[in-house]
Amino acid sequence: MDFFYEYVYVVLNSGMNNKIAEKMYRKLLSEGSKTVNHLGKRKAIIRAQIHYKWWFRQLKSCATVNEKLDFLETLPWIGPITKHHLARNLGIDVAKPDRHLQRIAKHFEYFDVQKMCNNLSLTTGDRIGTVDVILWRICNLNPPWRAKETVPGW
């Protein structure tokens, strides 16, 4: 796992369809940051090339998950949702409270995505981040307009 590449992946994914972001990521890896057309994202990636080692040292010095999340949110182009995405991808056991997981949580009368994923984690023995990815994948494969037909109990 490389902090820089995880950071870049999350920045590119921010506000984008995952398939498009993955294509952009592969192109960036082969051709460089000039391939990123979004000026804000490109500037964040260029800044990360300079500072990522220091950022990673700072992250490792944080004592708690909440401190780590707070620190990640200070990074360029990382916000209240994407800090969870980056944390999860870095191995911190959290869920990303995106629209898919929020919709599932609401349906099952949870008011907190983290609590829902934590409860499922305790039930299944899987990490919270694993539960998150599985639920996201279900939503990605079963868009809301088909969910009632394909997901039992939806």
N, C-alpha and C positions, 0 to 999 in steps of 0.2 A: 504494500500500500504506500502510495506516495502522496503526501499532503497536497502538493501543487496540482497534480492531475485530478485529484478528487475535487479540489476547489474549482478548477476550470470546468469540470464536468457539471457541477452544480450551477455555476454562473451561466453556462450555456443553456442549461435546462430551465432556468428561471423564466416562467411565463410562456414556455414553448411546449409544443407537442414533443413527446419523448423521441419519436422516430426522427423528426427533423433535427432535434438537438444532437442525437447520436451521429447523424451524418455530418453535422457541423463540427462535432468533436473530432471525428476521424480526419476530416479535412484540415482542421487546425493542427492536429498531430503531425500530419505529413507536410503541410505547407506553411505553418506558422500563424501568428496572431493577425497578420494582415488579411486573412480570410474571414475574420469576424466583422461583419458589416455594421453591427450595432456599436456605436461609438462608446457608450457607457460600459458595455461588457468588454470591449476591446481594451479600454483604459484600465479596467479592473484586472484583466489578465496580465497586461504589461506590468502593472504595479505589483502583482503577485510574483512575477518572475524575479523581481528585485527583493521582495520582503518575505517570501513564503517560509524561509528557514527560521526567521525570527518569529513569525506568526506561529509556527508549529511549536517552537520552544515555549512561547507564551501559553499556548493551549495546554501543553504538558504540565505547566506549572500550576494550572487551576486545580483546586482540590476536589470540587464537587461537579456533578453533572450540570447543575444550574450555573455555576461559574463558567464552565466550558461553553454552554449555550450563550451566555451573556457576552463572552469574549468573541465567539464566532460572529455574533450579530454586529460587532464593530468593524468587521472586514468589509471592503468595498463590494457592493452588489449582493450582500448577504443580509436578509431581512428576517422578520419574525417567523416565517414559514421555512425559508431556505436554510436557516441556521439548523433546523432539525434535520433537513435533508443532508446537509454536509456532515453534521454530527453522526448521523446513522451510517453514512458511507465511510466515515473514519473509524467506525467500530464502537462508538458510544451508543449504549442501548436505549435508544429513544425511537419514537414514531414520528413521521412527518405528518402534521395535521393538515393535509391538503384537502381539496374539495371532495375527493373520493372517500377518504377516511371519515371526514366530517359527516358526509351523507350516511355512511354505514352507522356511525356512532349515534346519529340522531334517530335513525330507524330503530335501533335497538335500545333507545332511551338512555344513552350515555351522553353526558354533557361535556365529556373530556375524552379526546382521542387517546391521550396517554393512558388514562385509566382503563379504557376499553382494551387497548393493546396489552397493557400490563396484566389484566385479568385473563385474557386469552393466552398470554405467555405462561402464566402460572398454571393454567388448565392443561396446556399442550406440552409444556416443557421446552418450548422454543423461545429464542430470544425475542424481545420486543421488536427489534428491527426486522427480524425474520417474519413475524406476524404482520408487520406493516407492509412488507414487500408482497407477501402472499395476498393480502386484502387488496392492495393496489392492483396487482396483476389480475385478480378476479374482475375488478371494475374496468380495467383496461380491455380485457377480453369480452366483457359483457356490458356494453354501454347502457346507460339508464333506460333508454327506450326499449331494450331487449331484456333487462334484468328480471322483470316479472316473469318472463317466459323461461329463463334459463337458470335462475338462482333460487333454489327451494327456500320458502319462507320469506322471500323479499317482498 
